[in-house]
Amino acid sequence: MDFEKIYQEKKLIIENNIYSYLPSLDEKSIKVYNAMRYSLEAGGKRLRPVLLLSACEFCDGDIYQALPYACAIEMIHTYSLIHDDLPSMDNDDFRRGKPSNHKVYGEAIAILAGDGLLNTAMEIICIDISSSIKNLETTTKKVLAASEIFEASGCKGMIGGQAADIDFEKKELSEDVLNYIHIKKTSALLTACIRAGAILGNADEEVLADLTEFAKNMGLAFQITDDILDVCGNQQLMGKAVGSDAKLQKMTYPSLYGIDNSKAKVKELEKKSLLILDKYKERSDFLKNLLLYLTDRSF
């Protein structure tokens, strides 16, 4: 299969639609709108919406029916990056090769831009649910997908993981605590993308369980790869500073186990994920290639 072509096609679907979901604001509030759009336009891999669309497609669902949820989850991810870069958190000056939101618009507007993207994501999903309110089966499916996204982005997922990440700075961690942070902060939202997409695609229980296990392993492998790149990645390719984990004295897989052992852990998780999808044969080719792309990336 031409993985790169298919990935770019899905990414283009997101690029062609996501801005239409942004709110129309009057001139008195235009600065926050511009700040929201600035970070969305910075681009990136669009990994999370591509994952959601791909899981829906894997289950023979209509990816255009899943599009509002894919765009919403990209807004949630973008809001988290704006807040991550703030001086009170990771204090990063660059994101995706451009000045961080707060470096352009100031901290107050950056905070509000993040809040605006999060709230807009909720609006997008609620509006889509309300459009099918007379169809119980469709509405139930949409509500279940929404609950996956909302929980994974909240205190039980990403926010909880970020809070633990901050709380445990400059402290020695066990592997258990480190996995907790990685799973909550990163893997939870990636898993929600897969689960929400599969639910919208009418996955049965067996397929949903398999995709969930695949996503959990993939999410942890993704974050460990991020940790490795923060040590030995190329700043130009990554579009942000490297070495920030060490600067903030965060415990990561490389700091706990070293680069070689961290790479071995990624390979172990990669193998587990691929085995889960083996029984689906050609149907799982894109997801398998996506996993390999994520664990062998340079940015």
C-alpha positions as CSV (number, residue, x, y, z in Angstrom):
1,M,0.0,0.0,0.0
2,D,1.1,3.6,-0.5
3,F,1.0,4.6,3.2
4,E,2.3,8.1,2.7
5,K,-0.3,8.9,0.0
6,I,-3.2,7.6,2.1
7,Y,-2.0,9.4,5.2
8,Q,-1.7,12.7,3.3
9,E,-5.2,12.2,1.8
10,K,-6.7,11.8,5.3
11,K,-4.7,14.8,6.6
12,L,-6.0,16.9,3.7
13,I,-9.5,16.1,4.6
14,I,-8.8,17.6,8.0
15,E,-7.0,20.6,6.6
16,N,-9.9,21.3,4.2
17,N,-12.6,21.2,7.0
18,I,-11.2,22.1,10.4
19,Y,-11.2,25.9,10.0
20,S,-14.9,25.9,9.0
21,Y,-15.6,24.7,12.6
22,L,-14.0,27.8,14.2
23,P,-16.5,30.3,15.7
24,S,-17.3,33.6,14.1
25,L,-16.4,36.3,16.6
26,D,-17.1,40.1,16.5
27,E,-14.2,42.5,16.2
28,K,-14.1,43.2,19.9
29,S,-13.0,39.5,20.5
30,I,-11.0,39.0,17.3
31,K,-7.6,38.7,19.0
32,V,-8.5,35.4,20.7
33,Y,-10.0,34.1,17.4
34,N,-6.7,35.0,15.6
35,A,-4.7,33.3,18.3
36,M,-6.8,30.1,18.1
37,R,-6.3,30.0,14.3
38,Y,-2.6,30.8,14.6
39,S,-1.9,27.6,16.5
40,L,-4.3,25.5,14.3
41,E,-2.5,26.7,11.2
42,A,0.9,25.7,12.6
43,G,0.0,22.3,11.2
44,G,1.8,19.2,12.5
45,K,1.1,15.6,11.8
46,R,-2.7,15.8,12.4
47,L,-2.1,12.4,13.9
48,R,-5.1,12.3,16.3
49,P,-7.8,13.1,13.7
50,V,-6.1,10.7,11.2
51,L,-6.2,8.0,13.8
52,L,-9.9,8.6,14.5
53,L,-10.8,8.6,10.8
54,S,-8.7,5.5,10.2
55,A,-10.3,3.5,13.0
56,C,-13.8,4.5,11.7
57,E,-12.7,3.3,8.2
58,F,-11.2,0.1,9.6
59,C,-14.7,-0.7,10.9
60,D,-16.3,0.1,7.6
61,G,-17.8,3.4,8.8
62,D,-18.3,6.6,6.9
63,I,-15.3,8.8,7.7
64,Y,-17.2,12.0,6.8
65,Q,-19.7,11.2,9.6
66,A,-16.7,11.0,12.0
67,L,-15.2,14.2,10.7
68,P,-16.6,16.6,13.4
69,Y,-15.1,14.4,16.1
70,A,-11.8,14.2,14.3
71,C,-11.6,18.0,13.9
72,A,-12.7,18.4,17.6
73,I,-10.0,16.2,18.9
74,E,-7.4,18.2,16.9
75,M,-8.6,21.3,18.6
76,I,-8.3,19.6,22.0
77,H,-4.8,18.6,21.2
78,T,-3.8,22.0,19.9
79,Y,-5.2,23.7,23.1
80,S,-3.1,21.4,25.2
81,L,0.0,22.4,23.2
82,I,-0.7,26.1,23.7
83,H,-1.0,25.5,27.5
84,D,2.0,23.2,27.6
85,D,4.2,25.9,26.1
86,L,3.3,28.5,28.7
87,P,6.0,29.8,31.1
88,S,4.2,28.3,34.0
89,M,4.4,24.8,32.4
90,D,7.1,23.8,29.9
91,N,8.1,27.3,29.0
92,D,8.8,26.6,25.3
93,D,9.4,29.5,22.9
94,F,8.7,27.5,19.7
95,R,6.1,25.0,18.5
96,R,6.1,23.4,15.1
97,G,8.9,25.7,13.9
98,K,6.9,28.9,14.8
99,P,7.0,31.1,17.9
100,S,4.7,29.6,20.6
101,N,1.3,31.2,21.0
102,H,2.1,33.2,24.1
103,K,5.2,34.6,22.4
104,V,3.0,36.1,19.7
105,Y,-0.2,37.0,21.6
106,G,0.9,37.1,25.3
107,E,0.1,34.7,28.1
108,A,-3.4,35.9,28.8
109,I,-4.7,35.6,25.2
110,A,-2.8,32.3,24.8
111,I,-4.6,30.8,27.8
112,L,-7.9,32.1,26.4
113,A,-7.1,30.7,23.0
114,G,-6.5,27.3,24.5
115,D,-9.8,27.6,26.4
116,G,-11.5,28.7,23.2
117,L,-10.3,25.7,21.3
118,L,-11.4,23.3,24.0
119,N,-14.8,24.8,24.3
120,T,-15.2,24.9,20.5
121,A,-14.4,21.2,20.4
122,M,-17.2,20.5,22.8
123,E,-19.6,22.7,20.8
124,I,-18.7,20.9,17.5
125,I,-19.6,17.5,19.1
126,C,-22.7,18.6,20.9
127,I,-24.1,20.2,17.7
128,D,-23.4,17.0,15.8
129,I,-25.2,14.9,18.4
130,S,-28.2,17.3,18.4
131,S,-28.4,16.9,14.6
132,S,-29.4,13.2,15.0
133,I,-31.4,13.4,18.2
134,K,-34.4,11.7,16.7
135,N,-32.4,8.6,15.8
136,L,-31.8,6.8,19.0
137,E,-29.2,4.3,17.6
138,T,-27.1,7.0,15.9
139,T,-27.4,9.4,18.8
140,T,-26.2,6.7,21.3
141,K,-23.2,5.9,19.1
142,K,-22.3,9.6,19.0
143,V,-22.7,10.1,22.7
144,L,-20.5,7.1,23.4
145,A,-17.8,8.5,21.1
146,A,-18.1,11.9,22.7
147,S,-17.7,10.4,26.2
148,E,-14.5,8.7,25.1
149,I,-13.0,12.0,23.9
150,F,-14.2,14.1,26.9
151,E,-13.0,11.6,29.5
152,A,-9.6,11.1,27.8
153,S,-9.0,14.9,27.6
154,G,-10.1,15.5,31.2
155,C,-8.8,14.9,34.7
156,K,-9.1,11.1,34.2
157,G,-6.8,11.4,31.2
158,M,-4.7,14.2,29.7
159,I,-5.2,16.9,32.3
160,G,-4.6,14.4,35.1
161,G,-1.4,13.2,33.4
162,Q,-0.2,16.7,32.9
163,A,-0.8,17.5,36.5
164,A,1.2,14.5,37.7
165,D,3.9,15.4,35.2
166,I,4.3,18.8,36.9
167,D,3.9,17.4,40.4
168,F,6.7,14.9,39.9
169,E,9.2,17.2,38.4
170,K,12.7,17.0,40.0
171,K,11.6,13.7,41.7
172,E,12.8,10.2,41.1
173,L,10.1,8.0,39.7
174,S,9.3,4.3,39.6
175,E,8.4,2.8,36.3
176,D,4.8,2.5,37.6
177,V,4.5,6.3,38.1
178,L,6.3,7.1,34.8
179,N,3.9,4.8,32.9
180,Y,1.0,6.5,34.7
181,I,2.1,9.9,33.5
182,H,2.7,8.7,29.9
183,I,-0.6,6.7,29.7
184,K,-2.7,9.6,31.1
185,K,-0.9,12.5,29.4
186,T,-0.4,11.0,25.9
187,S,-1.8,7.5,25.4
188,A,-5.3,8.3,26.8
189,L,-6.1,10.7,24.0
190,L,-4.6,8.6,21.3
191,T,-6.6,5.6,22.6
192,A,-9.8,7.8,22.6
193,C,-9.2,8.6,19.0
194,I,-9.1,4.9,18.1
195,R,-12.1,4.0,20.3
196,A,-14.2,7.0,19.2
197,G,-13.6,6.3,15.6
198,A,-14.3,2.6,16.0
199,I,-17.6,3.3,17.8
200,L,-18.7,5.8,15.1
201,G,-17.8,3.0,12.6
202,N,-20.1,0.5,14.4
203,A,-17.3,-1.7,15.8
204,D,-18.4,-4.9,17.5
205,E,-17.0,-5.7,21.0
206,E,-14.2,-7.9,19.8
207,V,-12.9,-5.4,17.3
208,L,-13.2,-2.6,19.8
209,A,-11.3,-4.5,22.4
210,D,-8.5,-5.3,19.9
211,L,-8.2,-1.8,18.7
212,T,-8.1,-0.5,22.3
213,E,-5.2,-2.8,23.2
214,F,-3.4,-1.8,20.0
215,A,-3.9,1.9,20.8
216,K,-2.7,1.6,24.4
217,N,0.6,0.0,23.3
218,M,0.9,2.5,20.4
219,G,0.3,5.4,22.7
220,L,3.0,4.4,25.2
221,A,5.5,3.7,22.4
222,F,4.7,7.1,20.9
223,Q,5.5,8.9,24.1
224,I,8.7,7.0,24.8
225,T,9.8,7.9,21.2
226,D,9.0,11.5,22.1
227,D,11.2,11.2,25.2
228,I,14.1,9.8,23.1
229,L,13.7,12.6,20.5
230,D,13.9,15.1,23.3
231,V,17.4,13.8,24.0
232,C,18.8,13.2,20.6
233,G,16.3,14.7,18.1
234,N,17.0,17.4,15.5
235,Q,15.7,20.7,16.7
236,Q,15.1,21.9,13.1
237,L,13.1,18.8,12.2
238,M,11.1,18.9,15.4
239,G,10.3,22.6,15.2
240,K,10.9,23.0,19.0
241,A,13.7,23.0,21.4
242,V,15.2,19.6,22.4
243,G,16.5,18.9,26.0
244,S,13.4,20.5,27.7
245,D,12.8,17.4,29.8
246,A,16.3,17.5,31.2
247,K,16.0,21.3,31.7
248,L,12.9,20.8,33.8
249,Q,14.4,17.8,35.5
250,K,11.6,15.5,34.4
251,M,12.1,11.7,34.8
252,T,11.6,10.0,31.4
253,Y,12.4,6.6,30.0
254,P,15.8,7.7,28.7
255,S,16.8,9.2,32.0
256,L,15.5,6.2,33.9
257,Y,16.8,3.4,31.6
258,G,19.0,5.0,29.0
259,I,18.5,5.5,25.3
260,D,19.2,1.9,24.2
261,N,16.8,0.3,26.7
262,S,14.2,2.9,25.8
263,K,14.4,2.0,22.2
264,A,14.1,-1.7,23.1
265,K,10.9,-0.9,25.0
266,V,9.5,0.9,22.0
267,K,10.3,-2.2,19.9
268,E,8.6,-4.5,22.5
269,L,5.4,-2.3,22.4
270,E,5.5,-2.1,18.6
271,K,5.7,-5.9,18.4
272,K,2.7,-6.4,20.8
273,S,0.6,-3.9,18.8
274,L,1.4,-5.5,15.4
275,L,0.5,-9.0,16.7
276,I,-2.9,-7.8,17.9
277,L,-3.8,-6.7,14.3
278,D,-2.3,-9.7,12.5
279,K,-5.7,-11.5,12.4
280,Y,-7.2,-8.7,10.4
281,K,-4.7,-9.2,7.6
282,E,-4.8,-6.5,4.8
283,R,-7.6,-4.7,6.5
284,S,-5.1,-3.5,9.2
285,D,-2.2,-2.5,6.8
286,F,-2.7,1.2,7.2
287,L,-2.8,1.1,11.1
288,K,0.2,-1.1,11.1
289,N,2.2,1.2,8.9
290,L,1.0,4.2,10.9
291,L,2.4,2.5,14.0
292,L,5.8,1.9,12.4
293,Y,5.8,5.5,11.1
294,L,5.3,6.8,14.7
295,T,7.9,4.7,16.3
296,D,10.6,5.3,13.6
297,R,10.1,9.1,13.2
298,S,12.6,11.9,13.5
299,F,10.2,14.6,14.6
